[in-house]
């Protein structure tokens, strides 16, 4: 599929610079090169760089796990990159809690871990795309909207 897209863009670039078209050379900073091969190489380099960043972020997100421990030390919760429960540990401090209290504690600790995950994703995207990147902001916002910090963490 990638090869088909590149072939299509090669054809578009070459047809834009064919004898039928009047081309005004563009040499100001930030403008595209006037040579079709140079334009295509520039485009391919940008696509390759974006693809590499996306693959790097995907691998980092896939490996991301975040752990949170309840304030009293009763439970430790680990969530995976999707915010799902990856591990749950009950510590001796949990023995004094009723089942409903323990259930609420597991849920609240899971929510804290998910909020930490959103912060971790923000770090990953800022490191990869820069803090002012639209792509990074889109990904970070999606996680922060899905896993917001609780009111007590603000």
N, C-alpha and C positions, 0 to 999 in steps of 0.2 A: 504494500500500500504506500509506504514511504517513497519507494522508487517511482511509483506512478505519479505521486504528487510532485516530486522533483522534476520528472519529465514534463509534466504539465507546466510548471513554472518556467522551465527552460524554454519551452515552446512559446509561452506568453512573453517572456523577456526578449527572445529572438524576434518574434513577430513585431514587438513594439519598436525594435530598432532596425527593421527591414527598410529597404529602399523606398517603400511606399510612405513611410512616416518621416516627417521632418523632426529631427531631434536637436534640441538645444543642449549643448554640453552643460552639465551641472557640476561646478567645482567649489561651490561655497561649502563651508563647514556644515556638517549635518545633512547634506543633501546626498542623494544616491549617485553612484558613479555613472558615467555615461556609457562606458563600455559594457556590453551585455554580459560578457563572461565575468567581468569584475563584479557586476551587479549580482549575478547568479552565485558567485563564490561568496560574496558578502551575505547573501540571503541564506545559503547553505550553512555558513559558519554560525549565523544567528540561530538557525533552527537546531543545529547540533548542540550549541551551548545551552539553549532552553531545554532541549531534550535531556541533556546530561544533568542539569539542575533538577529537573522534574524526577528523574530516576534516583538521584541522590536523596532528594526529599522523601520520595516514596520509600526507599530503603530505611531511612532514618525514622520515619513515622511507623513503619512496620515493626521496627525494633523497639520503639518507645514503650516503656512501661513506667508507671508512677506508683509509688507506695505512700500511703498515709497511715498514721497510727492514731487511734483515738486519744483524746487528751488525758484520760485516766489510764491509758496503757492497756485497756481491755482487749482491743482488737487491732489487727493490722490488715489493711486491704491493699491489694495491688490491682491496678486496672491496666488493660492493654491499650493499644493505640486507638481502638474504637470506643474506648471508655467502658468496655465490658470487664467483668470480674475475672481476673487471671489467677488470683490467689487470695485466700482468706485464712487468717490465723487467729485463734482464740488464746489469750494468755490467762494466767492464773487469776488476774484481776477480774476476769469476766465471770468467775464462779459465783460472785455475790449478786449478780444481776438476774432479774427474771427474764423469761424468754421474750416477752414484748419489749422490755428495755434493751435487751441485747439486739433484737431485730432492728429497733430504731437506731441504735448505735452503729450497727453495720451499715445501714442505709446512709446515715449522716457522714460516716467516715468514707464511704464510697463516693459520695458527692464531693467531699473535700479532695479526694484523690483525682476525681474527674476535673475539678477546677484547676488542680495542679497540672494535669495533663494539658489543659488549654494554655496555661502559661508556658509549659515545655514546648508546645507546638509553636507558640509565638517566638520563643528563642530560636528554635530550629529554622523557621522561615526568615527571621531577621538575619541570622548568620548566613543563610544561603542567598537570599534575594535582596537583603538590605532592609533597613527599618522603614524606608519610605516607598517600598515597592507596592504597587497595586495588587500584584499576585500574592505577595505575602500577607497583605491586609485582608484579602478575600479569604484565604485559608484560615488565618488567625481569627477573624470575625466569625467564621462558621463554627469553629471549636468553642469560642467564648460564648456564642449564642446558645450552643447546645449544652455547654457545661459552665454555667456562670458561677462566680464565687458567691458563697452565701453571704448574707448581710453581716454576720459576725466576723467575716474575714476581711471586710473592706477597711 
